[in-house]
Amino acid sequence: MFLDYNSVVKILSKKIRSFHVMPILVRVLPINEDSVDEVLIRKYSETMFSMDPNWEMMGILNVCSEEKMSEDMKAKFRQLKAMEFDVKPSLIFANPNFQPTEELAYLMSRLEIKRSEELVNTFKENKEFVGKFKRIRPAKFKVALDSFPEEYAVQNLSMEVRKEIIIDYFYNPRRLRFFITASSMISSLNLGKAINELFDLVILSGQLVKNFLRESL
């Protein structure tokens, strides 16, 4: 079965309230409003010869807009930035292995930021998340703040320039917005189930982040 963006929308029809199919991705608004605000779904191939594509879902949780970004919220951004994480499944039992994101690791080395595991512990202690993660074994799972100005996104910048922009954004964030990203290589055997499970993982993760923010903000 060939899976295109319209097919994905049909698979997720009971879990979304609206959608917009574009050439390179589909944007959907989930029915569950106590989670992320929207999910961007795209497919890509790791190599030219890949038989099964990777599917990536990015949940976007808007916390504070540019217009409302006060000094207190900028300080909260820096506090939350120290909580970012990547998760990879262990080789044997697929237990989630939490690590700081690449951006956070760089900021820690440059600015002597101390990593906080407050948000990590919220995920570690949630049995539903751990169970879903172990079952799906996502190729990538990441919870991170938007930390790069949009005007630079399409520019061909060197790694050194990108790093300096990330540092500047740490001190002068424009908005507070979480990206929750999960991806998995999905075969043609279990398309519907795999798409639903990956979507559910993003939605559950959005709920965990949102609940954490209610208690911490």
Secondary structure, 3 states (H helix, E strand, C coil): CCCCHHHHHHHCCCCEEEEEECCCCEEEEECCCCCCCEEEEEEECCCCCCCCCEEEEEEEEEEECHHHCCHHHHHHHHHHHCCCEEEEECCCCCCEEEECCHHHHHHHHHHCCCCCCHHHHHHHCCHHHHHHHHHHCCCEEEEEECCCCHHHCCCCCCHHHHHHHHHHHHHCCCCEEEEEEEEEECCCCCHHHHHHHHHHHHHHHHHHHHHHHHHHC
